[in-house]
Amino acid sequence: MSQTWAVVSLVGVITIAIKGFGPMLLGGKPLPPRITAVVTLLAPALLAALVAVNTLGGDRELVIDARLPGVLAAGVAIWLRAPVLIVVIGAALVTAGVRAAAG
């Protein structure tokens, strides 16, 4: 087994353990409001970080290419409350257009 798969497996086991022990430790009590507020913000923050890294990330450097206009187009479409399918198609078309124009 490669080191990557070992890390993925370990993270999976730890995640399952955390999800299993959480309810046991709380004993059916609700989370405190401060913790609930933090947990609520974790998913959007992680998603934003993932999008930023995949859009601008290169080999240990920032890369600005056709992906950036595509993500910006998706952001505008989301801001205009477009359906998800339209967001994805619009972002793909903008990215493809920029790549075609760049040659």
MIKE-856402 format. One record per residue (C-alpha): residue number from 1; residue in one letter; x, y, z. Coordinates in nm, 4 decimals, padded with zeros to 6 digits, m for minus. Layout:
N
PT | k | r | x | y | z
PT | NUM | A | X | Y | Z;
...
This chain:
103
PT | k | r | x | y | z
PT | 1 | M | 00.0000 | 00.0000 | 00.0000;
PT | 2 | S | 00.1364 | 00.3399 | m00.0931;
PT | 3 | Q | 00.1858 | 00.6150 | 00.1588;
PT | 4 | T | m00.1011 | 00.8135 | 00.0046;
PT | 5 | W | m00.3516 | 00.5334 | 00.0530;
PT | 6 | A | m00.2273 | 00.4782 | 00.4073;
PT | 7 | V | m00.2983 | 00.8441 | 00.4873;
PT | 8 | V | m00.6413 | 00.8280 | 00.3200;
PT | 9 | S | m00.7270 | 00.5131 | 00.5169;
PT | 10 | L | m00.6082 | 00.6648 | 00.8436;
PT | 11 | V | m00.8110 | 00.9813 | 00.7887;
PT | 12 | G | m01.1170 | 00.7686 | 00.7073;
PT | 13 | V | m01.0818 | 00.5649 | 01.0264;
PT | 14 | I | m01.0313 | 00.8784 | 01.2368;
PT | 15 | T | m01.3369 | 01.0401 | 01.0776;
PT | 16 | I | m01.5521 | 00.7376 | 01.1553;
PT | 17 | A | m01.4213 | 00.7321 | 01.5124;
PT | 18 | I | m01.4961 | 01.1006 | 01.5647;
PT | 19 | K | m01.8471 | 01.0606 | 01.4251;
PT | 20 | G | m01.9049 | 00.7602 | 01.6488;
PT | 21 | F | m01.7647 | 00.9024 | 01.9710;
PT | 22 | G | m01.9241 | 01.2461 | 01.9378;
PT | 23 | P | m02.2797 | 01.1376 | 02.0199;
PT | 24 | M | m02.1540 | 00.9062 | 02.2959;
PT | 25 | L | m01.9612 | 01.1870 | 02.4645;
PT | 26 | L | m02.2470 | 01.4350 | 02.4386;
PT | 27 | G | m02.5008 | 01.1861 | 02.5705;
PT | 28 | G | m02.7872 | 01.3245 | 02.3620;
PT | 29 | K | m02.7285 | 01.6833 | 02.4732;
PT | 30 | P | m02.7240 | 01.9499 | 02.2003;
PT | 31 | L | m02.3989 | 02.1232 | 02.1113;
PT | 32 | P | m02.3339 | 02.4586 | 02.2753;
PT | 33 | P | m02.4314 | 02.7547 | 02.0515;
PT | 34 | R | m02.0700 | 02.8719 | 02.0057;
PT | 35 | I | m01.9615 | 02.5320 | 01.8757;
PT | 36 | T | m02.2686 | 02.5072 | 01.6517;
PT | 37 | A | m02.1786 | 02.8437 | 01.4968;
PT | 38 | V | m01.8244 | 02.7260 | 01.4199;
PT | 39 | V | m01.9384 | 02.3900 | 01.2792;
PT | 40 | T | m02.1892 | 02.5679 | 01.0558;
PT | 41 | L | m01.9097 | 02.7756 | 00.8993;
PT | 42 | L | m01.6649 | 02.4888 | 00.8430;
PT | 43 | A | m01.8181 | 02.3418 | 00.5257;
PT | 44 | P | m01.8347 | 02.6700 | 00.3289;
PT | 45 | A | m01.4833 | 02.7638 | 00.4408;
PT | 46 | L | m01.3403 | 02.4278 | 00.3353;
PT | 47 | L | m01.5231 | 02.4415 | 00.0019;
PT | 48 | A | m01.3912 | 02.7927 | m00.0659;
PT | 49 | A | m01.0367 | 02.6813 | 00.0161;
PT | 50 | L | m01.0694 | 02.3791 | m00.2122;
PT | 51 | V | m01.1931 | 02.5948 | m00.5008;
PT | 52 | A | m00.9152 | 02.8504 | m00.4473;
PT | 53 | V | m00.6399 | 02.5892 | m00.4364;
PT | 54 | N | m00.7694 | 02.4036 | m00.7417;
PT | 55 | T | m00.8211 | 02.7263 | m00.9370;
PT | 56 | L | m00.4958 | 02.9050 | m00.8611;
PT | 57 | G | m00.2690 | 02.6221 | m00.7532;
PT | 58 | G | 00.0253 | 02.5090 | m00.9573;
PT | 59 | D | 00.3458 | 02.3293 | m00.8762;
PT | 60 | R | 00.4344 | 02.5335 | m00.5658;
PT | 61 | E | 00.3293 | 02.8582 | m00.7331;
PT | 62 | L | 00.0209 | 03.0575 | m00.8199;
PT | 63 | V | m00.1077 | 02.9956 | m01.1718;
PT | 64 | I | m00.3546 | 03.2271 | m01.3403;
PT | 65 | D | m00.4978 | 03.0574 | m01.6473;
PT | 66 | A | m00.8358 | 02.9838 | m01.8074;
PT | 67 | R | m00.9705 | 02.8306 | m01.4872;
PT | 68 | L | m00.9954 | 03.1664 | m01.3128;
PT | 69 | P | m01.2445 | 03.3260 | m01.5572;
PT | 70 | G | m01.4490 | 03.0052 | m01.5435;
PT | 71 | V | m01.4698 | 03.0169 | m01.1651;
PT | 72 | L | m01.5529 | 03.3872 | m01.1764;
PT | 73 | A | m01.8321 | 03.3150 | m01.4272;
PT | 74 | A | m01.9644 | 03.0451 | m01.1944;
PT | 75 | G | m01.9537 | 03.2909 | m00.9042;
PT | 76 | V | m02.1540 | 03.5461 | m01.0999;
PT | 77 | A | m02.4066 | 03.2803 | m01.2030;
PT | 78 | I | m02.4448 | 03.1688 | m00.8416;
PT | 79 | W | m02.4837 | 03.5312 | m00.7323;
PT | 80 | L | m02.7624 | 03.5670 | m00.9904;
PT | 81 | R | m02.9207 | 03.2513 | m00.8435;
PT | 82 | A | m02.8905 | 03.0441 | m01.1601;
PT | 83 | P | m02.9627 | 02.6694 | m01.1401;
PT | 84 | V | m02.6594 | 02.4496 | m01.0715;
PT | 85 | L | m02.6647 | 02.2988 | m01.4204;
PT | 86 | I | m02.6488 | 02.6457 | m01.5758;
PT | 87 | V | m02.3638 | 02.7402 | m01.3404;
PT | 88 | V | m02.1590 | 02.4362 | m01.4420;
PT | 89 | I | m02.2288 | 02.4724 | m01.8145;
PT | 90 | G | m02.1577 | 02.8457 | m01.8054;
PT | 91 | A | m01.8277 | 02.7978 | m01.6243;
PT | 92 | A | m01.7246 | 02.5245 | m01.8683;
PT | 93 | L | m01.8130 | 02.7399 | m02.1694;
PT | 94 | V | m01.6218 | 03.0406 | m02.0369;
PT | 95 | T | m01.3175 | 02.8262 | m01.9574;
PT | 96 | A | m01.3286 | 02.6618 | m02.2994;
PT | 97 | G | m01.3693 | 02.9997 | m02.4683;
PT | 98 | V | m01.0689 | 03.1465 | m02.2884;
PT | 99 | R | m00.8582 | 02.8416 | m02.3740;
PT | 100 | A | m00.9648 | 02.8589 | m02.7387;
PT | 101 | A | m00.8899 | 03.2309 | m02.7567;
PT | 102 | A | m00.5500 | 03.1840 | m02.5954;
PT | 103 | G | m00.4649 | 02.9256 | m02.8575;
